[in-house]
Amino acid sequence: MSLAELAPQYIRAIAPYQPGKPISELAREMGLDPAKIVKLASNENPLGISPKARAAMERELADISRYPDGNGFELKAKIAQKFGVEQKQIVLGNGSNDLLEMIAHAFLVPGDSSVYSQYAFAVYPLAVQATGARGIQVRAIDYGHDLSAMRAAIEPSTKIVWIANPNNPTGTLARPGDLVEFFEQCPKNVLIVLDEAYTEYLAPERRPDSLGWLKKYPNIIITRTLSKAYGLAGLRVGFALASPEVADIVNRIRQPFNVNSLAQAAACAALDDEEFLRESVRINNEGMKQITAAFVRMGVPFIPGYGNFVTFHCGDAQMLNRFMLERGVIVRPLGGYNMPNSLRVSIGLPEENARFIEVLEEAMKV
Ligand SMILES: *Cc1c(COP(=O)(O)O)cnc(C)c1O
């Protein structure tokens, strides 16, 4: 017997998540100068980190031999104040990925089912599968969530529905009216995870009132991250906002020190740094225009998106990806999403976007 067979079949069947290629890895593989590599593959903040968050981490470093505050008191207080929720409604995560995993493990067992959309964030099927529950994938509509089909797909065994808004990797945004209709029609004993990893990038008039929805629909769990617009991807911090009852359950399976002390300190400071957030959104809007204008000019079809990335269609994406890697540009292939003819590019700094456009133009000539 192989030792792998000690694991249940549903664990052995998991296909590992494929992250964006790190700069150091490409530099090694291609013998390139890491300083010249442009990484537009993981929807990271091209501005880096807020100076206030960096200063907070440097202060916190003095106490790094101590365990972090396992209750995350200051960070929860900051979140409660900023978003108008009670502290008992908050769950802190080692990135929001950690929260998605915790939510799945807290509620799903073999025999249960969970609904998500085709082309939705890849972590949902992974998190569901790791519990032994059954994933129900619902066909997308124009690359976005078909909310009425998702409602219809809910079975008596369904405990969780996952909605990414905006979605990654397609960038699509659901209409608020459609979401409210979904919340109204969804059985009250089914949890709805509303993953808002990119909500900060939305123009204020487009940003849904998800906190208002949470007050009205206690089966909603909102997840947010500090990895994208707040620029703390490497530190791993996210949080979930839910009804006190749901948050209490998820908190029971949270590792006591899942968010480290540097991350807690940096997150508190980052949440306060409105100026850095504004600049991140501004640079993203500019870069989005720069890249989509180039797509239009070159006749490259793309999915209009609302996050800090764009997915475009390009025939043989594997070949184009290879071409780009050889020239030091890292984008994200979407084969894992069953989109073998598409690539996702994250919005970078103006000069990074220009380099991506230059290499794409070069590729189209050969
Ligand atoms: C990036 C992303 C996350 C997870 O980010 P963390 O770094 O784990 O906080 C969650 N959901 C979506 C849709 C994402 O794109």
The ligand as an SDF file (V2000), in Angstrom:
LIG
                    3D

 15 15  0  0  0  0  0  0  0  0999 V2000
   -6.5970   37.2460   -4.5730 C   0  0  0  0  0  0  0  0  0  0  0  0
   -7.9500   36.7490   -4.2310 C   0  0  0  0  0  0  0  0  0  0  0  0
   -8.2740   36.2870   -2.9560 C   0  0  0  0  0  0  0  0  0  0  0  0
   -7.2900   35.9000   -1.9060 C   0  0  0  0  0  0  0  0  0  0  0  0
   -6.3630   36.7490   -1.5650 O   0  0  0  0  0  0  0  0  0  0  0  0
   -5.5470   36.5730   -0.2290 P   0  0  0  0  0  0  0  0  0  0  0  0
   -4.2020   37.0330   -0.6160 O   0  0  0  0  0  0  0  0  0  0  0  0
   -5.5700   35.1500    0.2070 O   0  0  0  0  0  0  0  0  0  0  0  0
   -6.2420   37.4570    0.7440 O   0  0  0  0  0  0  0  0  0  0  0  0
   -9.5650   35.8980   -2.6770 C   0  0  0  0  0  0  0  0  0  0  0  0
  -10.5090   35.9640   -3.6070 N   0  0  0  0  0  0  0  0  0  0  0  0
  -10.2540   36.3920   -4.8400 C   0  0  0  0  0  0  0  0  0  0  0  0
  -11.3530   36.4340   -5.8200 C   0  0  0  0  0  0  0  0  0  0  0  0
   -8.9640   36.7740   -5.2020 C   0  0  0  0  0  0  0  0  0  0  0  0
   -8.7020   37.1310   -6.4550 O   0  0  0  0  0  0  0  0  0  0  0  0
  1  2  1  0
  2  3  1  0
  2 14  2  0
  3  4  1  0
  3 10  2  0
  4  5  1  0
  5  6  1  0
  6  7  2  0
  6  8  1  0
  6  9  1  0
 10 11  1  0
 11 12  2  0
 12 13  1  0
 12 14  1  0
 14 15  1  0
M  END
$$$$
